[in-house]
Structures are given as structure tokens and as C-alpha cells.
């Protein structure tokens, strides 16, 4: 299959590397320096080159804030039969875009990134494929993700964003609060160092990605739940209520599958 990848950032480069052995891959990025170390794939300098390449599927791996705008820019340069694909971590607004475009599409979300995921062994990582997507597009990504031994989940657009609000906004918010309280970085303790490492990894992501995860319309309920639990914990600490705190610990052990 002829695959055109837009964006040669971490995910775009990884996609090109992972797909080029089984498919004919082309990749474009407006920052030409990012293409310097792309191998076994055609490197495009302009949109006009897309027409000769005649892609069968276009994977948009540009920054989240540019996803829809880039799609709109390149549509005149790709065939009507080309399947549009995105790997955006928040799908808000993309469903409407695809419906208005009239194009076949497939929307997925690899639930890992080069910052955290070991891309050499993804057997414990997950990916989501959006149910409303084109069948051929879903088949392509299902085959690709299976080859990587990823665990695959089929969600609707709405279910995806609800899940992201739960699975990302809670740890994101916790790490941001942890980082915002830092005064000293050289503190003994394994737990502290682990949390510090996670916070640094999180803050290495783009501000736009972080803000879009947190501004997901389904996030606020999760953040309010965190605040409620913190208020409860503060109350127990102020009252020196060890009995209630022990019950709280037991509830948490049940929640995280320890009981």
C-alpha cells in the first residue's frame, strides 16, 4: 500500500520506520531538517509531489492543533480514493470534519508515545480504533497494530474521548500538581524519584498536547473527583482520623485491584 505520512516528529518518524518494510512510504514535513534521518521512505519537499505518489492512505501525524488545518490544505493534492487517517489523542471535532469532507477515513490512537513507550517492545501497550471508521482503513491499522503485538480496543469517537479523560487527565493532573509543589529535587526516596521522572517525561510533551488533553470536555468531571478526594484526605489529616484513613486505604486497594 502507498502510505503518505504528514509530519516527521517522533510519531511520524516512528510510523515511517515501522511501515516502510511492508509498504511504499512517503513522508512530508515543512521543517526539512526533520527529514534528514528518514530512511527507506520517499521524502517530499512540497504538496505537489503528492499527486505523482498517488497515496492510498494518508496518515496525519502533525501536532494536534494543526490536524484539521493540514488535512484541509492537502486535500486538493491527493486522490478522492485516498483514505484519511489520524492518530490524534483527542478526537473532539474530527468526526464533524470527516463527515463534512465526504472522504473515507480511519481514526486511531496509539496509546503510547516515544517519551514513555518502549517502541522496541509494545506488547504491553494499547491502541484504539474508532468504530465509525472506514472498514478498509480499520483493517489496515488492525493488521499493523497486531504486527506490533498491541492490545486493540474498538471505541466510538465519544467513548474514545471519555476514556482519554479518564486514562490521561487523572495521571496528567496528578503529575502536574506534584511538579508544581517542587522545592527541592535532590530528595532521597525511590517513590519521589519515580514521580519526578514521570513529571519530567510529561512536561517534555508539547504544551498544546497537554492543554488539549486537559481541555477535553470530559476531563472536568475527573478533575473534580480528584479535588473531592483531596478534600477528604485533608479533612482526615486535620482531624487525625486514623480509622477513616485506614478505611480509605482499603477502598483504594480495591479500586486498583489489590483486593
Backbone as numpy.savetxt, mean C-alpha at the origin, in Angstrom:
# Nx Ny Nz CAx CAy CAz Cx Cy Cz
2.84 -11.16 -21.96 1.99 -9.96 -21.96 2.88 -8.72 -21.96
2.48 -7.69 -22.70 3.21 -6.42 -22.72 2.69 -5.54 -21.58
3.58 -5.22 -20.66 3.21 -4.50 -19.45 3.94 -3.17 -19.40
3.20 -2.10 -19.24 3.77 -0.77 -19.09 3.62 -0.34 -17.64
4.73 0.03 -17.01 4.73 0.47 -15.62 5.00 1.97 -15.58
4.16 2.69 -14.90 4.34 4.14 -14.73 4.89 4.40 -13.33
6.08 4.97 -13.25 6.69 5.26 -11.96 7.79 4.27 -11.65
9.02 4.77 -11.49 10.16 3.91 -11.21 10.67 4.12 -9.79
9.71 4.31 -8.87 10.07 4.37 -7.46 10.33 2.98 -6.92
10.24 2.82 -5.61 10.53 1.51 -5.01 9.61 0.41 -5.54
8.31 0.67 -5.56 7.38 -0.37 -6.00 7.44 -0.58 -7.51
7.56 0.52 -8.28 7.63 0.39 -9.73 8.86 -0.40 -10.16
9.99 -0.10 -9.55 11.23 -0.82 -9.87 11.12 -2.30 -9.50
10.51 -2.55 -8.33 10.32 -3.94 -7.90 9.40 -4.69 -8.86
8.33 -4.04 -9.30 7.42 -4.67 -10.25 8.14 -5.01 -11.55
8.92 -4.07 -12.07 9.66 -4.31 -13.31 10.61 -5.50 -13.15
11.33 -5.54 -12.05 12.27 -6.62 -11.79 11.55 -7.97 -11.67
10.37 -7.95 -11.03 9.64 -9.19 -10.77 8.92 -9.72 -12.01
8.54 -8.83 -12.92 7.73 -9.23 -14.08 8.53 -9.44 -15.36
9.74 -8.88 -15.43 10.45 -8.83 -16.71 10.89 -10.20 -17.23
11.02 -11.20 -16.38 11.47 -12.51 -16.85 10.36 -13.29 -17.56
9.12 -12.97 -17.24 7.98 -13.69 -17.82 7.17 -12.86 -18.80
7.44 -11.55 -18.86 6.64 -10.66 -19.71 7.55 -9.63 -20.37
7.00 -8.97 -21.38 7.70 -7.86 -22.01 7.31 -6.60 -21.25
8.28 -5.98 -20.60 8.01 -4.88 -19.68 8.64 -3.58 -20.19
7.86 -2.51 -20.11 8.36 -1.17 -20.35 8.07 -0.32 -19.13
8.92 0.67 -18.86 8.74 1.48 -17.66 9.06 2.94 -17.98
8.29 3.83 -17.39 8.45 5.27 -17.61 8.46 6.00 -16.27
9.32 7.01 -16.17 9.30 7.92 -15.03 9.80 9.28 -15.52
9.12 10.37 -15.15 9.56 11.69 -15.60 10.95 12.07 -15.06
11.35 11.46 -13.95 12.70 11.68 -13.41 13.61 10.62 -14.04
14.33 10.98 -15.07 15.07 10.01 -15.87 16.13 9.25 -15.06
16.68 9.90 -14.03 17.71 9.25 -13.23 17.21 7.97 -12.57
15.89 7.90 -12.31 15.34 6.72 -11.68 15.38 5.49 -12.59
15.54 5.72 -13.89 15.57 4.62 -14.84 16.97 4.06 -15.04
17.95 4.70 -14.44 19.35 4.35 -14.67 19.65 2.88 -14.35
19.04 2.38 -13.28 19.36 1.02 -12.84 18.22 0.03 -13.11
17.39 0.35 -14.09 16.34 -0.57 -14.53 16.91 -1.44 -15.65
16.88 -2.75 -15.46 17.43 -3.67 -16.45 16.35 -4.63 -16.95
16.59 -5.21 -18.11 15.70 -6.21 -18.70 14.30 -5.66 -18.98
14.19 -4.36 -19.08 12.92 -3.70 -19.40 13.21 -2.52 -20.33
12.26 -2.19 -21.18 12.41 -1.01 -22.02 12.20 0.24 -21.17
13.07 1.21 -21.37 12.97 2.46 -20.61 12.48 3.55 -21.56
11.33 4.13 -21.22 10.71 5.12 -22.09 11.00 6.53 -21.60
11.23 7.42 -22.58 11.55 8.81 -22.28 10.34 9.74 -22.46
9.32 9.26 -23.18 8.14 10.11 -23.42 6.90 9.25 -23.61
5.74 9.89 -23.45 4.46 9.18 -23.64 4.30 8.68 -25.07
4.87 9.39 -26.04 4.71 8.99 -27.44 5.22 7.58 -27.71
6.21 7.15 -26.95 6.78 5.82 -27.15 5.81 4.71 -26.74
4.80 5.04 -25.95 3.84 4.04 -25.49 3.06 3.46 -26.67
2.82 4.27 -27.70 1.98 3.84 -28.81 2.63 2.70 -29.58
3.94 2.77 -29.79 4.64 1.68 -30.48 4.73 0.44 -29.60
4.83 0.63 -28.30 4.91 -0.51 -27.37 3.58 -1.24 -27.31
2.48 -0.50 -27.44 1.13 -1.08 -27.49 0.85 -1.99 -26.28
0.86 -1.43 -25.07 0.72 -2.25 -23.86 -0.64 -2.93 -23.75
-0.64 -4.11 -23.14 -1.88 -4.83 -22.86 -2.39 -4.53 -21.46
-1.47 -4.16 -20.59 -1.86 -3.75 -19.24 -0.92 -2.63 -18.79
-1.49 -1.60 -18.16 -0.73 -0.47 -17.67 -0.83 -0.44 -16.15
0.30 -0.58 -15.46 0.31 -0.58 -13.99 0.80 0.78 -13.51
-0.07 1.51 -12.86 0.25 2.84 -12.36 0.81 2.72 -10.95
2.12 2.93 -10.82 2.75 2.86 -9.49 3.31 4.20 -9.08
2.72 5.28 -9.61 3.14 6.62 -9.21 2.65 6.92 -7.80
3.12 8.04 -7.25 2.69 8.44 -5.91 1.17 8.55 -5.86
0.63 8.27 -4.70 -0.82 8.23 -4.53 -1.51 9.51 -5.00
-0.88 10.65 -4.76 -1.53 11.91 -5.12 -1.59 12.13 -6.62
-0.79 11.36 -7.38 -0.73 11.55 -8.83 -1.44 10.46 -9.61
-1.99 9.45 -8.93 -2.51 8.28 -9.63 -3.54 8.64 -10.69
-4.60 9.33 -10.30 -5.66 9.65 -11.26 -5.18 10.63 -12.33
-4.40 11.62 -11.95 -3.92 12.61 -12.91 -3.04 11.96 -13.98
-2.17 11.05 -13.57 -1.29 10.37 -14.53 -2.10 9.48 -15.47
-3.07 8.76 -14.92 -3.96 7.97 -15.78 -4.55 8.85 -16.88
-5.10 9.99 -16.48 -5.75 10.88 -17.44 -4.77 11.39 -18.50
-3.52 11.63 -18.10 -2.52 12.12 -19.04 -2.15 11.08 -20.10
-2.06 9.82 -19.70 -1.54 8.79 -20.62 -2.62 8.10 -21.44
-3.89 8.27 -21.09 -4.96 7.57 -21.82 -4.89 7.78 -23.34
-4.58 8.99 -23.83 -4.53 9.17 -25.29 -3.39 8.39 -25.97
-2.45 7.86 -25.17 -1.27 7.22 -25.75 -1.29 5.70 -25.65
-2.37 5.15 -25.10 -2.46 3.69 -24.97 -3.73 3.20 -25.66
-3.73 1.95 -26.14 -4.90 1.44 -26.87 -6.12 1.28 -25.97
-7.30 1.32 -26.57 -8.55 1.15 -25.83 -8.62 -0.20 -25.12
-7.92 -1.18 -25.68 -7.97 -2.54 -25.12 -7.07 -2.72 -23.91
-6.20 -1.74 -23.63 -5.26 -1.85 -22.53 -5.99 -1.80 -21.19
-5.69 -2.73 -20.31 -6.29 -2.77 -18.97 -5.54 -1.80 -18.06
-6.26 -0.91 -17.40 -5.66 0.00 -16.43 -5.53 -0.71 -15.09
-4.39 -0.53 -14.44 -4.17 -1.17 -13.14 -3.54 -0.19 -12.17
-3.94 -0.27 -10.92 -3.31 0.53 -9.87 -2.98 -0.37 -8.69
-2.03 0.09 -7.88 -1.66 -0.63 -6.65 -1.80 0.30 -5.46
-2.70 1.27 -5.57 -2.85 2.31 -4.55 -3.27 1.74 -3.20
-2.73 2.32 -2.14 -3.03 1.83 -0.79 -4.35 2.36 -0.27
-4.88 3.41 -0.88 -6.23 3.91 -0.57 -6.96 4.06 -1.89
-8.16 3.48 -2.00 -8.88 3.44 -3.28 -9.92 4.56 -3.40
-10.02 5.40 -2.41 -11.04 6.45 -2.40 -11.00 7.28 -3.68
-12.08 7.26 -4.45 -12.15 8.03 -5.68 -11.77 7.27 -6.93
-11.03 6.19 -6.80 -10.58 5.43 -7.98 -11.73 4.69 -8.66
-12.67 4.19 -7.87 -13.80 3.47 -8.46 -14.56 4.39 -9.41
-14.84 5.60 -8.99 -15.55 6.57 -9.84 -14.74 6.89 -11.09
-13.42 7.04 -10.92 -12.57 7.33 -12.08 -12.67 6.23 -13.12
-12.55 4.99 -12.68 -12.60 3.86 -13.62 -13.94 3.79 -14.34
-15.01 3.99 -13.60 -16.35 3.93 -14.21 -16.52 5.02 -15.27
-16.03 6.21 -14.97 -16.15 7.32 -15.92 -15.25 7.12 -17.13
-14.11 6.45 -16.94 -13.17 6.25 -18.05 -13.72 5.28 -19.09
-14.58 4.35 -18.65 -15.11 3.34 -19.56 -14.10 2.26 -19.92
-12.94 2.28 -19.29 -11.87 1.32 -19.58 -11.96 0.10 -18.67
-11.43 -1.01 -19.16 -11.25 -2.16 -18.28 -10.17 -1.83 -17.25
-10.34 -2.34 -16.05 -9.38 -2.01 -15.01 -9.22 -3.17 -14.05
-8.10 -3.13 -13.34 -7.89 -4.04 -12.21 -7.18 -3.25 -11.12
-7.75 -3.29 -9.94 -7.20 -2.56 -8.80 -6.74 -3.57 -7.76
-5.50 -3.44 -7.31 -4.96 -4.35 -6.31 -4.16 -3.56 -5.28
-3.74 -4.23 -4.25 -2.92 -3.58 -3.22 -1.98 -4.62 -2.60
-0.70 -4.61 -3.00 0.29 -5.44 -2.29 0.47 -4.87 -0.89
0.15 -5.66 0.12 0.13 -5.13 1.49 1.51 -5.18 2.14
2.47 -4.68 1.41 3.83 -4.60 1.94 4.54 -3.54 1.11
5.69 -3.14 1.56 6.48 -2.17 0.82 7.95 -2.45 1.04
8.82 -1.92 0.19 10.25 -2.16 0.36 10.79 -1.70 1.70
10.07 -0.77 2.36 10.54 -0.29 3.67 10.47 -1.39 4.72
9.34 -2.15 4.71 9.14 -3.15 5.74 9.29 -4.57 5.21
8.78 -4.82 4.01 8.71 -6.18 3.51 10.04 -6.69 3.00
10.33 -7.97 3.25 11.49 -8.64 2.66 11.06 -9.14 1.30
11.39 -8.38 0.25 10.87 -8.71 -1.09 11.48 -9.99 -1.64
12.46 -10.55 -0.97 13.04 -11.83 -1.41 12.25 -13.02 -0.87
11.47 -12.79 0.16 10.62 -13.85 0.73 9.31 -13.21 1.19
8.27 -13.37 0.37 6.99 -12.72 0.65 5.92 -13.71 1.09
6.34 -14.90 1.52 5.38 -15.95 1.84 4.49 -15.60 3.03
4.91 -14.65 3.86 4.08 -14.27 5.01 3.41 -12.91 4.77
3.41 -12.44 3.51 2.81 -11.15 3.17 1.49 -11.36 2.43
0.72 -10.29 2.32 -0.63 -10.38 1.75 -0.81 -9.40 0.59
-1.81 -9.69 -0.22 -2.20 -8.78 -1.30 -3.72 -8.82 -1.43
-4.29 -7.68 -1.82 -5.74 -7.57 -2.01 -6.02 -7.34 -3.48
-7.02 -8.04 -4.01 -7.51 -7.81 -5.36 -8.96 -7.35 -5.26
-9.26 -6.23 -5.91 -10.60 -5.64 -5.82 -11.59 -6.44 -6.68
-12.70 -6.83 -6.06 -13.69 -7.70 -6.71 -14.28 -7.10 -7.98
-14.48 -5.79 -8.00 -15.12 -5.14 -9.15 -14.24 -5.11 -10.39
-13.00 -5.58 -10.29 -12.04 -5.49 -11.39 -12.40 -6.42 -12.55
-11.80 -6.13 -13.71 -11.94 -6.96 -14.91 -11.40 -8.36 -14.65
-12.08 -9.38 -15.19 -11.70 -10.76 -14.91 -10.30 -11.09 -15.42
-9.97 -10.62 -16.63 -8.63 -10.90 -17.17 -7.57 -10.23 -16.31
-7.85 -9.02 -15.86 -6.91 -8.33 -15.01 -6.73 -9.04 -13.67
-7.83 -9.50 -13.10 -7.74 -10.24 -11.83 -6.93 -11.52 -12.00
-7.14 -12.20 -13.12 -6.40 -13.44 -13.38 -4.91 -13.18 -13.48
-4.54 -12.08 -14.16 -3.13 -11.73 -14.29 -2.48 -11.53 -12.92
-3.10 -10.70 -12.08 -2.50 -10.41 -10.78 -2.57 -11.62 -9.84
-3.63 -12.42 -9.97 -3.71 -13.61 -9.13 -2.55 -14.55 -9.44
-2.27 -14.73 -10.73 -1.15 -15.58 -11.13 0.17 -15.01 -10.64
0.34 -13.70 -10.80 1.57 -13.04 -10.37 1.76 -13.17 -8.86
0.71 -12.87 -8.10 0.83 -12.94 -6.64 1.03 -14.37 -6.15
0.40 -15.33 -6.81 0.62 -16.73 -6.44 2.07 -17.12 -6.65
2.69 -16.61 -7.72 4.09 -16.94 -8.00 5.02 -16.43 -6.90
4.57 -15.40 -6.19 5.34 -14.82 -5.09 4.96 -15.43 -3.74
3.99 -16.36 -3.77 3.50 -17.05 -2.57 2.80 -16.09 -1.61
2.23 -15.02 -2.16 1.47 -14.09 -1.33 0.11 -14.68 -0.97
-0.40 -14.29 0.18 -1.77 -14.64 0.56 -2.70 -13.61 -0.08
-3.71 -14.06 -0.81 -4.56 -13.17 -1.59 -5.95 -13.05 -0.97
-6.43 -11.80 -0.88 -7.77 -11.53 -0.37 -8.56 -10.78 -1.44
-9.83 -11.14 -1.59 -10.71 -10.49 -2.56 -11.68 -9.58 -1.81
-11.52 -8.26 -1.99 -12.36 -7.28 -1.31 -12.98 -6.33 -2.32
-14.12 -5.77 -1.96 -14.71 -4.69 -2.75 -13.90 -3.42 -2.49
-14.14 -2.37 -3.31 -13.47 -1.09 -3.08 -13.71 -0.62 -1.65
-14.96 -0.67 -1.21 -15.30 -0.17 0.13 -14.65 -1.03 1.21
-14.75 -2.34 1.08 -14.17 -3.23 2.08 -12.66 -3.03 2.16
-12.02 -2.78 1.03 -10.59 -2.52 1.03 -10.25 -1.32 1.91
-10.93 -0.19 1.68 -10.60 1.01 2.43 -10.97 0.88 3.90
-12.02 0.13 4.20 -12.36 -0.14 5.61 -11.25 -0.96 6.27
-10.75 -1.95 5.53 -9.69 -2.81 6.06 -8.40 -2.03 6.27
-8.08 -1.15 5.32 -6.87 -0.33 5.44 -6.97 0.58 6.65
-8.16 1.13 6.88 -8.35 2.00 8.05 -8.04 1.25 9.33
-8.39 -0.04 9.35 -8.16 -0.86 10.54 -6.70 -1.33 10.61
-6.20 -1.87 9.49 -4.89 -2.54 9.52 -3.71 -1.57 9.46
-3.92 -0.38 8.90 -2.81 0.57 8.80 -2.95 1.77 9.73
-4.16 2.33 9.84 -4.28 3.57 10.62 -4.00 3.33 12.10
-4.38 2.17 12.64 -4.12 1.90 14.06 -2.61 1.83 14.34
-1.84 0.98 13.62 -0.39 0.99 13.88 0.28 2.30 13.48
-0.21 2.95 12.41 0.37 4.23 12.03 0.20 5.24 13.15
-1.03 5.38 13.65 -1.30 6.35 14.71 -0.48 6.05 15.96
-0.39 4.77 16.31 0.37 4.38 17.50 1.84 4.74 17.35
2.40 4.49 16.15 3.81 4.81 15.91 4.05 6.31 15.88
3.10 7.06 15.31 3.25 8.51 15.27 3.20 9.11 16.67
2.29 8.62 17.50 2.21 9.11 18.88 3.49 8.75 19.64
3.98 7.52 19.45 5.23 7.10 20.09 6.36 8.04 19.68
6.50 8.29 18.36 7.57 9.15 17.88 7.44 10.57 18.37
6.21 11.07 18.49 6.00 12.46 18.93 6.38 12.66 20.39
6.47 11.57 21.16 6.81 11.67 22.59 8.31 11.51 22.85
9.11 11.32 21.79 10.54 11.05 21.98 11.29 12.26 22.54
12.11 11.97 23.54 13.02 12.97 24.10 14.47 12.47 24.02
14.64 11.18 24.32 15.96 10.57 24.24 15.87 9.33 23.36
16.87 9.16 22.47 16.87 8.01 21.58 17.74 6.87 22.11
18.73 7.21 22.93 19.62 6.18 23.48 19.06 5.71 24.82
18.11 4.80 24.74 17.47 4.26 25.94 17.59 2.74 25.91
18.05 2.11 26.98 18.15 0.65 26.99 16.77 0.02 26.98
16.68 -1.14 26.37 15.41 -1.84 26.34 15.05 -2.28 24.94
14.81 -3.58 24.78 14.51 -4.14 23.45 13.20 -3.61 22.91
12.17 -3.53 23.75 10.85 -3.08 23.30 10.93 -1.66 22.75
11.66 -0.79 23.47 11.80 0.60 23.02 12.48 0.64 21.65
13.54 -0.13 21.48 14.28 -0.12 20.22 13.42 -0.63 19.06
12.59 -1.63 19.32 11.70 -2.15 18.28 10.70 -1.10 17.85
10.11 -0.41 18.82 9.14 0.63 18.50 9.81 1.79 17.76
11.02 2.13 18.16 11.76 3.20 17.51 12.06 2.85 16.05
12.45 1.61 15.82 12.74 1.14 14.46 11.49 1.21 13.58
10.34 0.80 14.13 9.09 0.85 13.38 8.72 2.29 13.05
8.89 3.19 14.02 8.56 4.60 13.79 9.45 5.21 12.71
10.72 4.88 12.73 11.64 5.40 11.71 11.27 4.86 10.34
10.92 3.59 10.27 10.50 3.01 9.00 9.25 3.68 8.46
8.31 3.93 9.36 7.06 4.59 8.95 7.33 6.00 8.43
8.16 6.76 9.14 8.41 8.15 8.74 9.33 8.27 7.53
9.84 7.14 7.04 10.62 7.18 5.80 9.69 7.18 4.58
8.40 6.88 4.81 7.42 6.94 3.73 7.07 8.41 3.45
6.47 8.65 2.28 6.14 10.03 1.91 5.02 10.57 2.81
5.08 11.87 3.07 4.06 12.52 3.89 2.68 12.36 3.25
2.64 12.38 1.92 1.35 12.28 1.24 0.73 10.90 1.46
1.56 9.86 1.40 1.05 8.51 1.65 0.51 8.40 3.06
1.28 8.87 4.04 0.86 8.79 5.43 -0.44 9.56 5.66
-0.51 10.78 5.12 -1.70 11.60 5.35 -2.93 10.99 4.67
-2.74 10.37 3.49 -3.88 9.76 2.82 -4.39 8.52 3.54
-3.49 7.76 4.14 -3.92 6.63 4.97 -4.75 7.14 6.14
-4.26 8.20 6.79 -4.93 8.71 7.97 -6.19 9.50 7.64
-6.27 10.07 6.43 -7.45 10.82 6.02 -8.48 9.95 5.29
-8.20 8.67 5.21 -9.18 7.71 4.72 -10.48 7.93 5.52
-11.63 8.05 4.86 -12.87 8.36 5.59 -13.24 7.34 6.67
-12.65 6.14 6.61 -12.97 5.12 7.61 -11.98 5.11 8.78
-11.00 6.03 8.76 -9.96 6.03 9.78 -10.42 6.62 11.11
-11.24 7.65 11.06 -11.56 8.39 12.28 -12.15 7.51 13.37
-12.97 6.53 12.97 -13.56 5.62 13.96 -12.47 4.84 14.70
-11.43 4.43 13.97 -10.35 3.68 14.59 -9.53 4.55 15.54
-9.29 5.79 15.15 -8.52 6.71 16.00 -9.30 7.04 17.27
-10.60 7.23 17.12 -11.43 7.51 18.29 -11.43 6.32 19.25
-11.37 5.12 18.72 -11.30 3.92 19.56 -9.99 3.90 20.35
-8.89 4.30 19.70 -7.61 4.39 20.39 -7.70 5.39 21.53
-8.31 6.54 21.26 -8.45 7.57 22.28 -9.26 7.07 23.48
-10.33 6.33 23.20 -11.15 5.78 24.29 -10.33 4.84 25.17
-9.52 3.99 24.54 -8.71 3.04 25.30 -7.63 3.77 26.10
-7.06 4.84 25.52 -6.07 5.62 26.26 -6.70 6.32 27.46
-7.91 6.86 27.27 -8.62 7.50 28.38 -8.88 6.49 29.50
-9.25 5.27 29.11 -9.50 4.23 30.10 -8.22 3.88 30.85
-7.12 3.76 30.12 -5.83 3.43 30.73 -5.39 4.55 31.67
-5.56 5.79 31.26 -5.21 6.93 32.12 -6.01 6.90 33.41
-7.30 6.60 33.29 -8.16 6.55 34.48 -7.67 5.48 35.45
-7.31 4.30 34.95 -6.84 3.22 35.82 -5.53 3.59 36.49
-4.65 4.26 35.75 -3.36 4.66 36.32 -3.56 5.71 37.41
-4.40 6.70 37.16 -4.65 7.75 38.15 -5.26 7.18 39.42
-6.16 6.19 39.24 -6.83 5.59 40.40 -6.04 4.44 41.01
-4.88 4.15 40.42 -4.05 3.02 40.89 -4.90 1.74 40.99
-5.71 1.54 39.97 -6.68 0.44 39.95 -6.06 -0.79 39.30
-5.27 -1.55 40.07 -4.56 -2.71 39.54 -5.53 -3.81 39.10
-6.63 -3.96 39.83 -7.59 -5.02 39.49 -8.19 -4.78 38.09
-8.64 -3.57 37.83 -9.20 -3.25 36.51 -8.14 -3.36 35.43
-6.90 -3.01 35.77 -5.81 -3.08 34.80 -5.52 -4.53 34.41
-5.58 -5.43 35.40 -5.36 -6.85 35.11 -6.45 -7.39 34.20
-7.68 -6.98 34.43 -8.79 -7.38 33.55 -8.58 -6.83 32.14
-8.07 -5.62 32.07 -7.77 -4.98 30.79 -6.71 -5.79 30.03
-5.68 -6.22 30.75 -4.64 -7.04 30.13 -5.22 -8.34 29.57
-6.12 -8.96 30.34 -6.72 -10.22 29.90 -7.57 -10.02 28.64
-8.29 -8.90 28.59 -9.09 -8.60 27.40 -8.20 -8.44 26.17
-7.06 -7.81 26.38 -6.12 -7.60 25.27 -5.55 -8.94 24.80
-5.22 -9.81 25.75 -4.68 -11.12 25.36 -5.68 -11.89 24.51
-6.95 -11.78 24.83 -8.00 -12.41 24.02 -8.04 -11.77 22.63
-7.98 -10.44 22.59 -8.06 -9.71 21.32 -6.94 -10.09 20.37
-5.73 -10.31 20.90 -4.58 -10.58 20.03 -4.31 -12.06 19.87
-5.26 -12.89 20.31 -5.17 -14.32 20.05 -4.26 -15.10 20.98
-3.99 -14.55 22.16 -3.14 -15.26 23.11 -3.96 -16.20 23.98
-5.30 -16.09 23.90 -6.16 -16.96 24.69 -7.32 -17.43 23.86
